[in-house]
């Protein structure tokens, strides 16, 4: 009797994550929490990073304010070798959050701080590792602002990035949430070529559309009926987490420097003049 494996038999650990080590930021809720849960289910040793604790039964929890350079550096010093980094942290900022956060806080939490943690983690990541960064469908027009964004993206380290923001108030305005997502897309394109050449590390980002997370409650104050795209509904956090997990898996070993839209078809509908809901 043949003992060859049926092509239809389920693969064991098809994403090859078992025993790997991952960092996930923004694990208190939303996409970050969902990503951490999926990874734990895939037998990954997860370190959760957030300003608040997570409900996910991860291996390690680090409570970090991404506006605090020293806190970021202390957290990085506690990390061992890392196979996958998922940056899901983010804040909406003004005008969505009223006066609780300044525009510069938004850029620091959404880009400057996480980038600093990522760069501190890179030396611990072996070749074949991967980084996935959550941006937003609101940031897909980054190429149009490349001249403005590249100087920030090219800054070296936390202090230089924050100083650039402070020196350019005409750029860091009330709309900084949307700009921060363009910056993430720009950094992904700019940083990916050097990371893969020098370290064998892939970096990509996702651009979610409207997602049912606590942040969406904030957006609804100004946008009561957020578009869900032709798919006819908003995404769940898990529907955003799965693409992140697959993207950072060894199965996507040839994919780097890419920005992935996960928006229920909204972008395609808008640009071809079709109904968006």
N, C-alpha and C positions, 0 to 999 in steps of 0.2 A: 504494500500500500504506500502511495506517495505521501510524504510528509511536508511537501512544499506548501508554502503559505498562500492561501487564497488572496487574490488581488482585492477582494471585497472585505477581508477580515480587518477589524479595527486595529490601527497602529497603537503600540504602546508608547506613550509620551510622544505624540507626533510632532510637537513643537520643540522637543529636546530641551525642556526647561528643568526637569527634575534635578535637584541638587545644586542648581545655580543660585547665585546671590544677586539680589536686586535692591535698588533704592527707588522708592516712590515718594514724591512730594505731594502735598495737598491731599492727604489721606483722611482728613476729618469727614469729608462728605464728597458727594458728586463723583466725577470721573476718577479722581484719585482714589477714593474709597473703593469704587468698583474695580479698578485696576489691581489694587492690593489684594482684594478678595479672590480675583481670578488667579493671581500668581500664587497665593497660598494654596488654592485648590490644585495647582499644578506642581506642588511640592517645591516651591521656591522659598529660600530663606530671605524674607523681606525685611528691610529696614524702612520704617515709616517716618517721614519728616513732615512736620506741620507745626504751626504755632499752638495748635490744640491737639489733644490726644485722639487716637483713632479707636474705633470699636472693632476693627479687624484684628483677629488673633495673629498678629505678625510676630516675627522673632525678636525685633528690636524697635523701640520707639524713641525718637529724638524730637523734643519740642524746641523748635527753632523759629525765631523771627527773621524772615528773609531780608529785613531792612537793617539787620545788625551784622556787620562784617565779622566781628569777633565770634559771635554765636555760630555763624556759618563755618568758620575755620575750626572751632572746637568740635562741631559735629563731624566735619570731614576727617578730623584726626581720629575719630572713633570708628571709622569705616575700614573694613579690610578690603580684600580684593572684590571687585564688583563686576558682574557679567552684563548687567542691563540697568540703565538709568531711565526712569520715567518721570518727567517733570510735568506734573498736573496742577501745581500750585498757581493761583491767580486770584486777583481781586478786581471788582468792577470799577471802583473809584468814582469820581465825579463825572457826569452829573447824577449818576445812578445812586451813589451812596451818600449824598448830601455832603456835609463837611467833615465826615469822620476820617477821610483820607485826602491828602493833598495830591495833585497830579504827579508830583515827583515820587511820592510813595508808590503810586501805581506802577510806574516804570521800574522802580527798584524791586518791588515784590514780583512783578511779572517777568522781568528780564535780568536786571543787573545782579540781584541776589542769587537767583537760581543758576545763572551762568557761572557765577563765582564758585558755587558748590560743584557744578559739573566739571569745571576746569580743575578744581582741586582733586576731583575723583578720577580724572583721566589717567594719571600715573598708576592707579591701582587696577585699571581695566586691561585685561589681556587682549591680544589680537583676536578678532571675532566678536568682541563685545559690541553693544549698540546703545544709542541714546535716542529716545523719542520725547518730543517736546510738544505739549498741547498749545496750539495757537487758537485761531478762530476764523470762521468764514468771513468775518469782518476784516481780516488782515490779508486777503488774497491779492489785493492790488499793490503789493509791496514794490513791484518793479517800477511803478510810476513815481515812487518817492525814494528811489535808490540813492540819489545824490545826497539827500538829507539823512538817510538812515545809516549809510556805510560808515561815516565818522564815529557814530556811537557804537556800532557793531565792532569796529576795529580797535576800540579802547582796550587797554590791558588791565584787567582786574577790577575789583569792586570800587575802590576809591576813584579810579580814573573814569569809570562809567558813571558814577554818581556825580562827579565833578562836571562831566560833560552835560549832564541833565541840568545842573544848576546854572551852567554858563549859557544855556540855550532856552530861556523861558519862552521864546517865541515858538519853539517846537513842543515843549512840554506844557501843553495847555489842558483845558477842561476835557478835551477829547483824547486824552492820553491812553485810555483803555484800548481804543481802536488802533492807535499808533503802536502801542506795545505789542500787539499781535502782528503787525507788519514787521516790526523789528525781529520778532522770533522767526518769521519766515525768511527774512534777510540773513540773519545769523546762521540759520540752517544751510542756506545755499553757500554762504561765504566760508563757514568753518568746515564744512563736510569734506572738501577736497584735501585739506591739510590733515585732518584727523585720520582719514583713510590711508593716505600716503605714509604718514609718519608713525601712526600707532595701530593701523588696522582696525580702527573703530568706525562704525557707521553712525550717522546722525540724520534723522528725519523728523518731520513734524506733521501733526494732523491739524486740520481746520474744521472743527465741528460747527454745525449749524445750531439751531435752537435745541437745547437739551434741558430736560426736566431735572434741574438741580436747585439747591437753595439760591444760587446766584440768579437763576431765572426769575425768582420771586422779586428780586431787586429790579431786574430789567422791566418787569411787567408794570412797574410804577409809571414808566414813561412809554411803554410799548405793550398795551393791554392784550393784544392778539399777535404774539410773535409768529412769524411764518414758519411752517413746518415743512415746506416744500411740497412737490407733487405727491410725495408719499402720504401726505394727509395728516400727519401728526408730528409731535416733537419726539426727538430721540430719547431713549433711556440712557442713563450713565453706562450701563453694561454694553449698549450698542456702540458706544465710543471706546470703551475699554478693550473690547476684543480686537479691533484694528490695531490699537497700540501694542497689545501683547503679541499679536502675529507679526507686526512690523519689527519688533525687537528680537524676534526669534531667529535662530540660525536658518530657518527656511527662507528668509528674505535676505540672504547673505550678499546678493548683488545689488541691493537697493540702498542707495545713500544719496543725501542731498535733495530729497524729494519733499514736497508739500502735498499732503493728501486731503482732499475735500471729503468730509463725511457729513453731508447736509441734506440728505433725503431728496436730492435732485434739484435743490433750489437754484444753484448757480447755473446749471444747464437751462432751466426754465426761464430764468431772467434774461439770459443772453441770447435766447432764441425766441423771445417774445411770446412765451406760453404762460398759462396760468401757474401761479406759484403756490397754490394751496388746493 
